[in-house]
Amino acid sequence: MGEFPDRLVSELIEAVKKSLKREQSERLRDVYLIGDIEKDNARTVIERLRELANEGRGPINLFVNTAGGNVTDGLAIHDAILHLVSEGIEVSVIVQGMAYSMGSVVLQAASPGRRFSFPHAWIMIHEPAKWAGWQSTTAAAQHLDRLKQMQSQIYRILSARSGRPLRQIIRDTKRTDFYLDATKALEYGLIDRILGVASERPSERPLESPAASHDQKPDSAMVNGAAQGASGAP
């Protein structure tokens, strides 16, 4: 058998390198949510999460860099992660860059203690009416019941994982975009750890917003009131 031509040897080496690189990437079990959250992006992320879950029970890392997007697509990713967690698969969500709007909700689906952020990442939460994609008060009014349900779901997700009272979540996001850098997000309870920084989530009592009430319990009336106010927002 004659010797292989140099060109074929070079192509063979490159093919082996690509194969090894692909195998290494698969072993890392990393998934990326980059860009707007919409149906195609959500489908890609969910399919990849399920593929990795079917391949093995090892931990999965979801890297997030998104300004947000469609509410239902974001909740679909959130619920897909929750399902894997309920099946005993550890899922970490890591913010690099930003996790705004629905990105902050996806972040909350991570396994306990596995919500991470890089030091210079930013997180933003705001009134769920802004996430629904309705650009006019007329459209919002026509879907008021659905809006109330969405707001209630998202407020409760943020409250449950952050440990903040539901009333405070509503007040902090009322008609405004609430931005937090990594340190503030850690203090607020939206993440569990800043990667590369030797600090854990503070154990002391969380900081309350100036308008937050300490002596009132969250109730459905507050959520419904927020939804009605949002429907008339400009």
N, C-alpha and C positions, 0 to 999 in steps of 0.2 A: 504494500500500500504506500503510495507516494505521500510526501509531506503536504500538509495543508498550506495553501497560499496565505501570505501574511494578512491579506484582507479578511479572509474567513476566520483566522485566529482572532483578529481584533474584534470582529463582530461577535464571535462566541464569548469573548471576555466581557464585552459590554452587555450582552444578554444575561450572562451570569450575574453581573453586578446589579442590573435592574431587578432580576429575580430576587436576589438577596435583600436589596433595599425594600422591595415590596413585602417580603416576608417579615422583615424587621418592623415595618410600619404596621402590619397586621398584628404582630405580637404586642405592639404598644397599645392596641385597642383604643385608638383615639378617633374621635368624631368631631367635626367642625361645623359650627353654626355661624357662618360669616355672611353679613349683609342683611337685607330686609327679611323679615319673617313673612313668607307667603307660601302658597300651596306647594309650589315646586321645591322650594328650599326645605319646607317642613317634611314633605314626603321623602326627600333624600336623607334627611337626618333620622327620621323614624325608621326607614328601611335599614339604614346602616346600624342603628342601635339593635334592631331585631336580629340582623345577621350576626353581629358579635355575640348576642345572647345565645343564639342557636349553636355557635361554634364552641362556646365554653362558658364556664361560670366565673371567669376572672373579672377583675374590676374594669370598668369602662370610664374613660375621661371624655367629657364633652367640653370643648373650648368654644367660648362665646365671644363674639365681637359684633354686636348688632344694635341698631338704633330703634329696633322694635318692628312693628308691623301689624298684621291681621290678628285680631283677638282670638278667633276660633282656631287658627293655625297654631298660634302660640300655645293655647290650651291643649291642643292635640299633642304637641311635643312634651309639654308638662306632664300630661297623663301617661304618655308612653314611658317616660322616665319613671314615674311613680309605679307603673306596673312592673318594670324590671326590678325596682327596689323591693317591691312586695314579694317578688319571687326569690329574693335573697341575693341579688346581684348588686354589688356596690357600684354606684354611679357618682362620679365627681363632676361638678360643673365648675369650670375655671373661666373667670372673666379676664380677657386680655383686650384692652382698648376700652370697650364700653358694653354695658348691658342696660339699655334704656327701655322704658315702657314695657312691652311684653317680654323683652329680654330679661328684665328683672324678675318676672313671674316664672319664666323657664328656670332661672337660677334657683328658685326656691324648691324645685322638685328633687334636688340632689339628696343623696343618702344623708342621714344625720351626721353632722360634723364635716361634710364634704363640699361645702360651698366656699370656693376659693376665689381670690382675686390677686392679680399682680399689683405691685405697689402704685403704679400710675394709671390704673384703670378707674373708670367712673361708672356710677350706677345712678339711674334716675327712675323715680316712680312718680306717677301723676294720676289725676282723676280719670277713672276708666272710660268716661264718656269720650275722651279724646282718642281712645284706642279703637273705638268702634268703627271708625271710617266714615262717620256722618259729618258732612261739612256744613250743614245748615240746621237751625233749630227746628225747622219743619220736619226734616227727616228724623231727627232725634225724637220729636214728639210722637211721630207715627210708630216708633218702636220703643216707647217708654217702658212697657212691661219687660221686654227683652233686655233693655238697658239696665233696669233695676236688678235683674237676675245676674247679668254680667258683673255689675259693680259689686254686688254682694259676694259673688264667687271670688273675685280678685282681691277685694279688701280682706276677706277672711283668709285667703292663702298668704298674703303678706303679713297679716296679724299673727297667724298661727306659727309661722316659721321665724319671725323676728322677735316674738314675745311682746310686741307692743300692743297696747289696748286698741281695739278696733276703732274707737272714737278718735284716738290720736292719728292713726293712719288716714282717716277721712279728713281730719283737720289739716294735716301736713300737706295733703295733695289737693285740697280744695281750690280749684281754679288756678293752679300753678304747677310748674314742673319743679320737682324736689330733687335737686342734684346732690350727690354725696361722693366724695373721693373715697379711696379704699379705707382710710382710717375712720372716716365718719360712718361709712357703711358697716364697718366692724362694730363700732359703738352702737349703731342703730339696730344691729341684729340681722342685717340682710346678708352678711357673709359670716363664715366661721373662722377664717384665717387669711392673712395676707401672705402670699408666697414670697419667700426670700427675706421675710422679716420675722424676728423671733418674738412674736406676740400672738396671743390667743384672744378669743372673744372675752371682753371684760366680764368679770363675775359680779361687779358692783351693780347697784340699781341703775337701770337705763335712764338716760337723760330724757326729760319730757320736753315737748315743745311748749312755748309760753302759753299757748291757748289750750293745751291738753288738760283734761279734767281727770283728777285722781280719785274722785269719790263717786263717779258715776259709772255704771256698767254699760258696755256696748249693747245696743239693742237694734232690732230690725227697723224701728222707726227712724233711727239716725241714717241707716243705709238708704231707706226709701226717700228721706228728705234730701239726701245728697243727690239721688238720681233725679228727683223732681227739679232741683235747682240746676242740675246739669242740662236738663232738657231745654231750659230757657237761656242757657249761656250763649254768648255771641260766638 
